[in-house]
């Protein structure tokens, strides 16, 4: 969640065959959903991801190595075995994971214990923007339904590249030897320059 940007439910639904450590990818095709509606008694079910579309998330080599070690040590060889099951082997619930695993881990590491599982996803997004501010790529990694979602949540993190834009436009303009083609009337050329 903190590196690849998966939602908690997506991580909880991962099966062995969803992870390709050789190619450094995770196939996100399902998500664990926990209902807290009255009368449903904390029903847990597997659904499609939030936007309804499967995606392939590319992961760095260090994470592929960590996942490979985890698979060898904790995940049965069955292709549909859960990668991160609850202690009883069932689907992991956010309502149990946060108080029993995440918060104690944060305290043990000396970190702020109010960090949520979803905060890890935001940290991953911030790290992705810091190393590669390509919004389309980040949208795909995070599984956002539209690029506007990515910008709505993270636009403040993208670097201000106004100077690069203006310099590139200056360079492009000077390479064209004074602007638009000569066949434009002067009034249109003036408008185009503006």
C-alpha positions in Angstrom: 0.0 0.0 0.0 2.8 2.4 0.9 4.9 1.7 -2.2 2.6 0.4 -5.0 -0.4 2.5 -3.9 -2.9 -0.3 -3.5 -6.1 0.3 -1.6 -6.4 -1.8 1.6 -9.1 -4.0 0.0 -7.0 -4.6 -3.1 -4.0 -5.7 -1.0 -6.2 -8.0 1.1 -7.6 -9.7 -2.0 -4.2 -10.5 -3.6 -3.6 -14.1 -4.4 -0.3 -15.8 -5.2 -0.9 -15.7 -9.0 -1.6 -11.9 -8.9 2.1 -11.3 -8.2 4.7 -11.6 -10.9 8.0 -11.0 -9.1 10.0 -11.8 -12.2 8.4 -9.0 -14.2 7.8 -6.7 -11.2 4.0 -6.5 -11.5 0.9 -7.0 -9.4 -2.4 -7.7 -11.1 -5.2 -5.9 -9.2 -8.5 -7.5 -10.3 -10.4 -7.7 -7.1 -10.9 -6.1 -3.7 -12.1 -7.1 -0.3 -15.1 -5.1 0.9 -16.4 -5.1 4.5 -19.9 -4.0 5.0 -20.9 -2.3 8.2 -24.6 -1.9 7.4 -27.1 -2.8 10.1 -28.2 -6.4 9.7 -25.2 -7.4 7.7 -22.9 -8.2 10.7 -19.7 -7.1 9.1 -20.1 -9.0 5.9 -16.8 -9.5 4.0 -16.9 -10.1 0.3 -14.6 -10.0 -2.8 -15.7 -7.5 -5.4 -14.1 -5.8 -8.4 -11.7 -2.9 -7.7 -13.2 0.5 -6.9 -13.5 1.7 -10.5 -14.6 -1.7 -11.7 -11.5 -2.2 -13.9 -8.6 -4.6 -13.4 -5.1 -3.1 -13.7 -1.5 -4.0 -13.6 0.7 -2.2 -11.1 4.4 -2.0 -11.7 6.6 -2.3 -8.6 10.2 -1.5 -7.9 12.7 -4.3 -7.7 13.1 -4.0 -3.9 9.4 -4.6 -3.4 9.4 -7.5 -5.8 12.2 -9.0 -3.8 10.3 -8.5 -0.5 7.1 -10.0 -2.0 9.1 -13.0 -3.3 10.5 -13.6 0.2 7.0 -13.2 1.7 5.5 -15.7 -0.8 8.2 -18.3 -0.1 7.8 -17.9 3.7 4.1 -17.4 4.2 2.0 -18.2 1.1 1.1 -21.8 0.1 2.0 -22.8 -3.4 -1.6 -22.8 -4.5 -2.1 -20.1 -7.2 -5.3 -18.8 -5.5 -3.8 -18.7 -2.0 -4.2 -15.4 -0.3 -1.0 -13.4 0.0 -2.0 -11.6 3.1 -4.6 -13.7 5.0 -5.9 -13.1 8.5 -4.4 -15.3 11.2 -7.3 -17.7 10.7 -6.6 -18.0 7.0 -9.7 -15.9 6.0 -9.9 -12.6 4.2 -8.2 -9.8 6.0 -10.5 -7.2 7.4 -9.5 -3.5 7.7 -11.4 -3.3 11.0 -9.0 -5.9 12.4 -5.8 -5.0 10.5 -5.7 -1.4 11.6 -5.9 -1.9 15.4 -4.1 -5.2 15.6 -1.3 -4.8 13.0 -1.0 -1.3 11.7 -1.2 0.7 14.9 1.1 -1.6 16.9 3.6 -1.5 14.1 3.5 2.3 13.9 4.0 2.5 17.7 6.9 0.0 17.6 8.5 2.1 14.8 8.0 5.3 16.8 5.6 6.7 14.2 2.3 8.6 14.6 -0.3 5.9 15.4 -3.1 7.9 13.8 -1.8 7.0 10.3 -4.4 4.9 8.5 -4.0 2.2 5.8 -5.3 4.7 3.3 -2.6 7.2 4.3 -0.1 4.7 3.1 -1.7 4.9 -0.4 -1.4 8.7 -0.2 2.3 8.4 0.7 2.8 6.1 -2.3 1.2 8.6 -4.6 3.4 11.4 -3.2 6.5 9.3 -3.8 5.4 8.5 -7.3 4.9 12.2 -8.1 8.3 13.1 -6.6 10.1 10.7 -8.9 8.0 10.8 -12.1 5.3 13.5 -12.3 3.5 11.9 -15.2 -0.1 12.2 -14.2 -1.3 9.5 -16.6 1.1 7.0 -15.3 0.2 7.8 -11.7 -3.5 7.5 -12.6 -2.9 4.0 -13.9 -0.8 2.9 -11.0 -3.4 4.1 -8.5 -6.4 2.8 -10.4 -8.2 6.1 -10.6 -11.2 6.1 -13.0 -10.2 9.4 -14.5 -7.2 11.8 -14.6 -9.3 14.4 -12.9 -9.5 12.2 -9.8 -5.7 12.1 -9.7 -5.5 15.9 -10.1 -8.3 16.5 -7.6 -6.4 14.6 -4.9 -2.8 15.3 -5.7 -2.4 18.4 -7.9 -0.7 20.3 -5.0 2.1 17.7 -5.1 3.0 18.0 -8.8 6.0 20.3 -9.4 5.4 23.7 -10.8 7.0 23.6 -14.2 5.8 26.9 -15.4 9.4 28.1 -16.2 10.0 24.9 -18.2 6.8 25.5 -20.2 7.6 29.1 -21.0 11.3 28.3 -22.0 10.1 25.4 -24.2 7.6 27.7 -25.9 10.3 30.4 -26.4 12.6 27.7 -28.0 9.8 26.4 -30.2 8.8 29.9 -31.3 12.4 30.9 -32.2 12.9 27.7 -34.2 10.0 28.6 -36.3 11.7 31.8 -37.4 9.2 34.3 -36.2 6.0 32.5 -35.7 3.1 31.3 -37.8 3.3 30.5 -41.5 3.3 33.4 -43.9 0.0 32.5 -45.5 -1.9 33.7 -42.5 -3.3 37.2 -42.7 -1.6 39.7 -40.4 -4.7 40.0 -38.2 -4.8 36.2 -37.7 -1.0 36.1 -37.1 -1.4 38.8 -34.4 -4.1 36.8 -32.7 -2.2 33.6 -32.9 0.9 35.2 -31.3 -1.2 36.4 -28.4 
